[in-house]
Amino acid sequence: MREEDSPSTAPTTSADLPEDENLWLEDIHGEKQIAWVKDQNAKTLERFHDDLFDSISGDLRTALDSDDRIPMVTKRGDHFYNFWRDKTNPKGLWRRTSWDSYRTATPDWDVLLDLDELAADEDTAWVWSGAMVRRSDNRRALVLLSPDGGDSHRVREFDLADRAFVDGGFDIPAAKTRLAWLDDDTVLVATETDADSLTTSSYPRQARALRRGQSVDDAPIVAEVPRDHVAIFVGSDIRPEAETTDRAVIVDAIDFFNSRMSFLDLDDITAADGSLSTEPTTWADALTPVEVPTDVEVGFERDLVLFRPQSTWNSTTTTEVAAGGLAIADIDAVKAGEIAPRVIFTPDAHTSLQSFTFTRDYLVLELLSDVQSKLTVLDLGSDFAESALPGVPANHMVGLGAVDRFDPATANDFWMVSTGFLTPSTLSYGTLGTGSDDSTTEVIKSAPAMFAADGLSVEQHFATSADGTKIPYFQIGAADLVLDGDNPTLLDGYGGFEVSRTPGYSPVVGIGWLSRNTTGQIAPDMVGGTLTGEPPHTLPAGRRGVYVLANIRGGGEYGPDWHTSAMREDRMRCYEDHSAVARDLIARGVTSPQTLACAGGSNGGLLVGNMLTQYPDLFGAVSCGVPLLDMARYTKLSAGYSWKAEYGDPDVAEDWAFIREFSPYHLLEDGQSYPPVLFWTATSDDRVGPVQARKMAARMQAQGIENVWFFEDTEGGHSAASDNEQTAFTRALSYRFMWNALTGE
């Protein structure tokens, strides 16, 4: 239990820790371990799998499978591609259609690949991971398929005209592969071949130039990074225009926030017969490193190089680029080692750059101003003249993407998606530079409402954290909310890796929480438990669930500084922020500790694990999904080594001194009361892995703590959602658990 002003008693080294009695659970697929999982699952489902669970799960599945959802598409050539799951096709269909057909209410889809048929034919539970269409002729694609929903995927070449995998085509075994087309018969690939090909973080560290018909083991290594770096990433900028320069890109990901980028012009490694060289020495001679600080993100757009620093960058030309700003330079200057960046965006205390999109003649910046969406258009042909793209409503999020800047007919066209907590998504199509406001837009498709939002409202509030920082949060609840503390409230958050949490329409949240109403009756066989061991008091009938999204530090809502201010030794700030939001909700009368739940997954699971152990008196329930919890061993589990830059290294004594303060597995106290908690995960999660949730549940249960529940699905990977049925099931379990814990119903 955390006291804000108590002195630290953390040990100075992980060697000071007592023996871990649950190390045996780290054998993910062991017979004894799976038996433990099955026993836990049975107990959890016996408790929570009732009529209300089935109702929530069924409604979620209906919404997720709805034919009225917007089928988002990607244009390649004359076709618009979409991947679609529904009740009839749970694993999904990869399909395409024409523009005229897509604009209709019922497009005529041409099915390219039926994953349910493929899974049945090959006796493998394939999960879609994406596809990369070859730009030269839009005839072939590299299709990525995961055998279990994890991060590892098999890559197979697919012929879009024949609607079949290419006999003798590219076929790379399942691994955490990254790859890119170089020409019709060559790909740049980073994958696993043997133990030496992987980093300590379990990602590829070697890049190979792979020719058609060649075994990946025989493909020459054209670049590699040290084993203790996170990964090597590869990419390419291949364009159909004959006058453009095609390039290959290699990124040495040193850690999660530092990297070195190199590139080469394919012309420099192309022989007289048009073939690309795969000789390592030729590649080494042609590669140009971009000489900037390693925390400056680098990107390319034609002959422009873009820079976005994580900390203030004072270049060699004395130009200062602020953290989170955006600057450009000409690629010829970069090749010559004479980088003179020109700043085209500078953030302020309220506004941050989230992403950017190029059309042929424009650059669109997607900004957040106090977590409110804003779009700014820069005219590339008019010295980056700036204008605003109108039509962004308050408390909504608007995203924009180019349709196909390589096609002259759509060169400045864009997709725009607008969404809000209570507003279903709308897809619009626009063209920049055609009117007085520099754009025209047309609504193409609108999603229907998936839950009843009548009587609900969205508000933005600010809580004050322990150090005085104002923390924004969104509150979605009844417009006439009674401020007496008796409203079942769900607090959501993430707070890590510069990930921004923004407004968006979620049928899962709407159906699972906002649509719930208290009955005023406690079910005698479903009573939860509280800090005092007493059942929750009866809440007034008719109280709707309240959903709260907190924009705590560690995220990217205010740019890189918002993130870095809660890294490593400052990690406690994000937990102080989240608890401050909880206290503000309680102080305002929105909820009370008995009626407040928190939920989070992955890094958000670590967040709520710390709410559970440091602030148990603030919550009546905790739902902890696919979480990090054992911060002494996280670097040794699955891909955990890659997150040392975010959390610190527990094997370094100085780091462990502060990591120990936010390691939930080591913060459990004998005799301390904790709110009911559900840990949920997936056996196939190869990113965080299931063992941290297993160990936390086992330790709490061994300490005699009541209302500790655990559920582990076999498939689904880190999202625990290989298909809509699994998504509906796991989320329904989380909501059913929390509703019972807060209301007793």
Buried (B, 14 or more C-beta within 10 A) or exposed (E): EBEEEEEEEBEEBBEEBEEBEBEBBBEBEEEEBBEBBEEBBEEBBEBBBBEBBEEBBEBBBBBBBBEEBBBBBBBBBEBBBBBBBBEEBBBBBBBBBEBEBBBEEEBEBBEBBBBBEBBEEEEBBBBBBBBBBBBBEBBBBBBBBBBBBBBBBBBBBBBBEEEEBBEEBBBBEBBBBBBBBBBEBBBBBBBBBEEEBBBBBBBBBBBBBBBBEBEBEEBBBBBBBEEEBBBBBBBBBBBEEEEEBBBBBBBBBBBBBBBBBBBBBBEBBBEEEEEBBBEBEBBEEBBBEBEBBBBBBBBBBBEBBBBBBBBEBEBEEEBBBBBBBBBBBBBEEBEEEEBBBBBBBBBEEEBBBBEBBBBBBBBBBBBBBBBBBBBBBBBBEEEBEEBEBEBBEEBBBBBBBBBBBBBEEBBBBBBBBBBBBBBBBBBBBBBBBEEEEBBBBEEBBBBEBBBEBEEBBBBBBBBBBBEEBEBBBBBBBBEEBEEEBBBBBBBBBBBBBBBBBBBBBBBBBBBBBBBBBBBEEBEEEBBBBBBEEEBBEBBEEEBBBBBBBBBBBBBBBBBBBBBBBBBBEBBBBBBBBBBBBBBBBBEBBBBBBBBBBBBBBBBBBBBBBBBBBBBBEBBBBBBBBBBBBBBBBBBEBBBBBBBBBBBBBBBEBEBBBBBBBBBBBBBBEEEBBBBBBBBBBBBBBBBBBBBBBBBBBBBBBEBEBEBBBBBBBBBBBBBBBBBBBBBBBBBBBBBBBBBBBBBBB
